[in-house]
């Protein structure tokens, strides 16, 4: 049932949804994505597990993501983002409490996978679907602002490191679990799924106003942007663009995932103190932030394919630089190549998908694409850990990952926007 059209408010409600998604991105990335590196060594030292054995958890996470991503994607298309984010908050918080209580490698794996499941429900495609539904002309900017929260979450890492020193890694995880529940539940309640259901149009456009530019093309034949605009999952799977983009994401994702997981352990292995290693993570995360809204804004106005190719090149160069770091100052070129590239790709992946395939089945398409791209995320962290166990050095793995990452560039350049099969 569509509500009566309301007068436009001073602040378009879509920006409140962006703010909520930003909050989720900030907390989950600080507590888990970036923050987990701070727990890696303390857990390893207490249980004396090998790096390779601990790295298996990332392969399990990749397999879990591959299984649940299509389910979550179809669920967000059918149930909406709000319900999934509320449930995911509870799962994420429970997983952090469970990790604080582990006593064996199996419980370590189980707790980590529970956290990863909750993360999949509060970040990634779920809030992206809501933001994409509420914005069209300013979609790149909105996504960039929302995803900047993920980079700013790196600010939590030094605080997490200090808290681990004060109350131990178990106590720190319990604090983070409580924070997830206290903050996450109210933020999830802010989310709404489609603007049309509440009398709004994407971008806050006035009903009946003459749209311009991209909005006019998308809304031809009616005063509303159709919720079904774009390709179905089946139609997308039959396009060359889907498979080229997926292959490019697999290659670039393999490098970024391995570096993110092993960032702190690698720097520790070449003589960095825990504080300096944590500072490196924070610096990289902070530098990755401005590029997200800036590149999103630019991609709203130019060929997103070219911007993506440049960013992927930066990722590959950054991994190569990282392989030879011995002192902190040598991290500076890494921050401005890998850091900007890492942040840029986070914003550009959902944008290029929505521009090429539309919002009709965004969750389902994203879910299948994510399942396929988990191949790189499964293999690269484990092999990187195994290489370190065998050679005592991360360098051979990092050099190989740099080459693999650069191979993604020609793939994305070959991609062409598919013809819209359905706009109903």
C-alpha positions in Angstrom: 0.0 0.0 0.0 1.5 3.4 -1.0 1.1 6.2 1.5 -0.3 9.6 0.5 2.4 11.9 -0.9 3.8 14.0 1.9 5.4 17.5 1.6 9.1 17.3 1.2 10.9 17.7 4.5 14.0 19.9 5.0 16.2 16.8 5.2 15.4 14.0 2.8 14.8 10.8 4.8 17.2 8.9 2.5 20.0 10.7 4.3 19.0 9.3 7.6 19.2 5.9 6.1 22.7 6.7 4.9 23.6 7.8 8.4 22.3 4.6 9.9 24.2 2.5 7.3 27.3 4.6 8.0 27.0 3.8 11.7 26.8 0.0 11.0 29.8 0.3 8.6 31.9 2.1 11.2 31.2 -0.3 14.0 31.4 -3.6 12.2 34.6 -2.7 10.4 36.3 -1.4 13.6 35.2 -4.3 15.8 35.7 -7.1 13.3 37.1 -6.3 9.8 40.0 -4.1 10.9 39.9 -4.9 14.6 40.3 -8.7 14.2 43.9 -8.3 13.4 44.5 -6.9 16.9 43.1 -10.2 18.4 45.0 -12.5 16.0 48.3 -12.5 17.9 46.9 -12.6 21.5 44.7 -15.6 20.6 47.6 -17.3 18.8 49.9 -16.7 21.8 47.4 -18.1 24.3 46.6 -21.3 22.3 49.9 -21.7 20.4 48.1 -22.4 17.1 50.0 -22.0 13.8 49.3 -19.1 11.6 48.2 -21.5 8.9 45.7 -23.3 11.2 44.3 -19.9 12.3 44.0 -18.7 8.7 41.7 -21.6 7.9 39.0 -19.6 9.6 39.1 -17.2 6.7 38.5 -20.0 4.2 35.6 -21.2 6.3 34.3 -17.6 6.3 34.6 -17.5 2.5 32.7 -20.7 2.1 30.0 -19.5 4.5 29.7 -16.3 2.6 29.4 -18.2 -0.6 26.6 -20.2 0.7 24.6 -17.5 2.5 25.2 -14.6 0.1 22.5 -15.7 -2.4 20.1 -16.4 0.4 20.7 -13.0 1.9 20.5 -11.4 -1.5 17.1 -12.9 -2.3 15.9 -12.2 1.3 16.7 -8.5 1.0 14.8 -8.3 -2.3 11.8 -10.0 -0.7 11.9 -8.9 3.0 13.7 -5.6 2.9 16.9 -4.4 4.6 15.4 -3.3 7.9 14.4 -6.8 9.1 17.7 -8.4 8.1 19.7 -5.7 9.8 17.8 -6.0 13.0 18.4 -9.8 13.1 22.0 -9.4 12.0 22.7 -7.0 14.9 21.7 -9.7 17.3 23.7 -12.4 15.6 26.8 -10.1 15.3 26.7 -9.3 19.0 26.2 -12.9 20.0 29.1 -13.9 17.9 31.5 -11.5 19.6 30.4 -12.8 23.0 30.9 -16.4 21.7 34.5 -15.5 20.5 35.3 -14.2 24.0 34.5 -17.6 25.5 36.4 -19.9 23.0 38.5 -22.8 24.4 39.4 -24.8 21.3 40.1 -24.3 17.6 36.7 -25.6 16.8 34.9 -23.1 19.0 37.2 -20.4 17.5 36.0 -21.3 14.0 32.3 -21.5 15.1 32.4 -18.1 16.9 34.2 -16.4 14.0 31.6 -17.8 11.5 28.7 -16.5 13.7 30.2 -13.0 13.7 30.7 -13.2 9.9 27.1 -14.2 9.4 25.9 -11.3 11.5 28.3 -9.0 9.6 26.8 -10.1 6.3 23.4 -9.1 7.5 24.3 -5.6 8.7 26.8 -4.6 6.1 27.4 -5.2 2.4 24.5 -5.8 0.2 21.7 -5.4 2.8 22.2 -1.6 3.6 23.4 -1.1 0.1 20.0 -2.2 -1.2 18.3 0.4 0.9 20.6 3.2 -0.1 20.4 2.3 -3.8 16.6 2.3 -3.6 16.5 5.8 -2.0 19.0 7.4 -4.4 19.4 7.5 -8.1 21.2 10.6 -9.4 23.2 10.9 -6.2 23.6 7.2 -5.7 27.4 7.3 -6.0 27.7 10.1 -3.4 25.3 8.4 -1.0 27.1 5.0 -1.3 30.4 6.7 -0.9 29.3 8.5 2.3 27.8 5.3 3.8 30.9 3.2 3.0 33.2 5.8 4.4 32.1 4.5 7.8 33.9 1.3 7.0 37.2 3.2 6.6 36.7 5.4 9.7 36.1 2.2 11.7 39.9 1.8 11.6 40.0 4.5 14.3 38.8 1.9 16.7 41.9 -0.3 16.2 44.3 1.6 18.5 41.5 1.8 21.2 40.9 -1.9 20.8 44.7 -2.6 21.1 44.9 -0.5 24.4 41.8 -2.2 25.8 43.3 -5.7 25.1 46.3 -4.6 27.1 44.1 -3.5 29.9 41.4 -6.1 30.2 42.6 -8.9 27.9 41.3 -10.0 24.5 38.3 -11.8 26.1 37.1 -8.8 28.0 37.5 -6.6 25.0 35.4 -8.8 22.8 32.7 -8.8 25.5 32.7 -5.0 25.5 32.4 -4.9 21.7 29.5 -7.4 21.8 27.6 -5.3 24.2 28.2 -2.2 22.1 27.0 -4.0 19.0 23.6 -4.6 20.6 23.2 -1.2 22.4 24.0 0.8 19.2 22.9 -1.6 16.5 19.2 -2.1 17.4 18.2 1.6 17.3 20.2 2.1 14.1 18.4 -0.8 12.4 15.0 0.7 13.3 15.8 3.9 11.3 16.1 1.9 8.0 13.2 2.0 5.5 13.3 -0.1 2.3 11.8 1.8 -0.6 10.9 5.5 -0.8 7.8 4.9 -3.0 6.2 3.0 0.0 6.4 6.3 2.0 5.3 8.8 -0.6 8.8 9.8 -1.6 10.8 9.6 -4.9 14.5 8.7 -5.1 16.9 11.6 -4.3 14.0 13.5 -2.6 12.6 14.7 -5.9 9.1 16.2 -5.8 6.3 14.1 -7.1 5.2 15.5 -10.5 8.4 17.5 -11.0 10.1 17.1 -14.3 13.2 15.0 -13.8 16.4 15.7 -15.7 19.4 13.8 -16.9 19.7 10.2 -15.7 16.5 10.6 -13.7 14.6 11.5 -16.8 15.9 8.5 -18.7 15.0 6.1 -15.9 11.6 7.6 -15.3 10.4 7.9 -18.9 6.7 7.1 -19.1 5.8 7.9 -15.5 6.2 10.2 -12.5 7.8 7.5 -10.4 10.9 5.5 -10.6 9.7 1.9 -10.9 10.9 -0.4 -8.1 11.4 -3.0 -10.8 13.8 -1.0 -13.0 16.7 -3.0 -14.3 17.5 -6.7 -15.0 16.4 -9.8 -13.3 18.9 -12.2 -11.9 18.5 -14.5 -14.9 18.9 -11.7 -17.4 22.1 -10.5 -15.6 23.6 -14.0 -15.6 23.2 -14.1 -19.4 25.3 -10.9 -19.9 29.0 -10.8 -20.7 29.3 -7.8 -18.3 28.4 -9.9 -15.3 31.1 -12.5 -15.9 33.8 -10.0 -16.7 33.1 -7.9 -13.6 32.9 -11.0 -11.4 36.3 -12.2 -12.7 37.8 -8.8 -12.0 36.4 -8.7 -8.5 37.8 -12.2 -7.8 41.3 -11.2 -8.7 41.4 -7.8 -7.0 39.5 -9.2 -3.9 42.1 -11.9 -3.4 44.8 -9.3 -2.8 42.8 -6.9 -0.7 41.5 -9.7 1.5 44.9 -11.2 2.2 46.5 -7.9 3.0 43.6 -6.9 5.3 43.7 -10.2 7.2 47.5 -10.3 7.5 48.2 -6.6 7.8 49.2 -6.5 11.5 50.8 -10.0 11.6 53.0 -9.1 8.6 54.2 -5.9 10.1 54.9 -7.6 13.3 57.0 -10.2 11.4 59.2 -7.5 10.0 59.8 -5.9 13.4 57.0 -3.4 13.9 55.6 -3.0 17.5 51.9 -3.7 18.1 51.2 0.0 18.5 52.9 0.9 15.1 51.2 -2.0 13.4 47.8 -0.8 14.7 48.7 2.8 13.7 49.4 1.5 10.1 45.9 -0.1 9.9 44.3 3.1 11.2 46.3 5.3 8.8 45.4 3.1 5.8 41.7 3.1 6.8 41.6 6.9 7.2 43.3 7.5 3.9 40.8 5.2 2.2 37.9 7.3 3.4 37.9 10.5 1.3 38.1 8.5 -1.9 34.8 6.7 -1.3 32.5 9.7 -1.5 34.8 11.6 -4.0 35.0 8.6 -6.4 31.3 7.9 -5.9 30.5 11.5 -6.8 32.8 11.3 -9.8 31.3 8.0 -11.0 27.9 9.6 -11.0 29.2 11.9 -13.7 31.6 9.9 -15.8 32.4 6.3 -16.9 32.6 4.2 -13.7 34.5 1.5 -15.7 37.5 3.8 -16.2 37.6 4.9 -12.6 37.4 1.3 -11.5 40.3 0.3 -13.7 42.5 3.1 -12.2 41.6 2.1 -8.7 42.4 -1.6 -9.3 45.8 -0.6 -10.7 46.4 1.3 -7.4 45.6 -1.9 -5.5 48.1 -4.0 -7.3 50.9 -1.4 -7.0 50.1 -1.0 -3.3 50.5 -4.7 -2.6 53.9 -4.7 -4.4 55.1 -1.7 -2.3 53.8 -3.4 0.9 55.9 -6.5 0.2 59.2 -4.5 0.7 58.2 -2.5 3.8 60.8 -2.5 6.6 60.3 0.9 8.2 57.2 3.0 8.9 58.0 5.8 6.4 58.0 3.2 3.7 54.3 2.6 4.2 53.5 6.1 2.9 53.3 5.1 -0.8 51.3 2.0 0.3 48.8 4.1 2.1 48.2 6.3 -1.0 48.0 3.4 -3.5 46.5 0.5 -1.8 44.6 2.6 0.8 42.9 4.8 -1.8 42.3 1.8 -4.1 40.9 -0.3 -1.3 38.4 2.4 -0.2 37.5 3.2 -3.8 36.7 -0.3 -4.7 34.4 -0.7 -1.7 32.3 2.2 -3.1 32.6 1.4 -6.8 31.6 -2.3 -6.7 27.9 -1.7 -5.7 27.8 1.4 -7.9 28.9 -0.3 -11.1 26.6 -3.2 -10.4 23.6 -0.9 -9.9 24.5 1.2 -13.0 24.9 -1.9 -15.2 22.0 -4.1 -13.9 19.6 -1.7 -12.0 17.9 -2.1 -8.7 15.2 -4.6 -9.7 17.1 -7.6 -8.3 20.1 -5.8 -6.7 20.3 -8.2 -3.7 20.0 -11.4 -5.8 22.6 -10.3 -8.3 24.9 -9.1 -5.6 24.4 -12.4 -3.7 25.4 -14.5 -6.7 28.3 -12.3 -7.6 29.6 -12.4 -4.0 29.3 -16.1 -3.9 31.6 -16.3 -7.0 34.0 -13.7 -5.7 34.5 -15.5 -2.4 36.9 -17.8 -4.3 39.7 -15.2 -4.0 38.8 -14.5 -0.4 38.9 -18.2 0.5 42.2 -19.0 -1.1 44.4 -15.9 -0.6 44.5 -15.5 3.2 45.1 -19.3 3.8 47.8 -19.5 1.2 49.4 -16.4 2.6 49.5 -17.8 6.1 50.8 -21.2 4.8 53.6 -19.4 2.8 54.6 -17.6 6.0 54.7 -20.9 8.0 56.9 -22.5 5.3 59.3 -19.7 4.5 59.1 -17.4 7.5 58.3 -14.5 5.1 55.2 -12.9 3.7 57.0 -11.4 0.7 56.6 -14.3 -1.9 52.8 -14.4 -1.3 52.5 -10.6 -1.5 54.4 -10.4 -4.8 52.2 -13.0 -6.3 49.1 -11.2 -5.0 50.3 -7.9 -6.6 50.5 -9.6 -10.0 47.1 -11.3 -9.6 45.5 -8.0 -8.6 46.8 -6.2 -11.7 45.3 -8.8 -14.0 41.8 -7.4 -13.0 42.4 -4.2 -14.9 42.1 -5.4 -18.5 39.0 -7.4 -17.5 37.1 -4.4 -16.2 38.2 -2.3 -19.2 36.6 -4.9 -21.5 33.2 -4.6 -19.7 30.4 -2.9 -21.5 27.0 -1.9 -20.1 24.4 -4.5 -21.1 21.2 -3.5 -22.9 18.3 -3.1 -20.5 16.2 -6.2 -21.1 13.3 -5.2 -18.7 12.2 -1.9 -17.3 8.8 -2.9 -16.1 
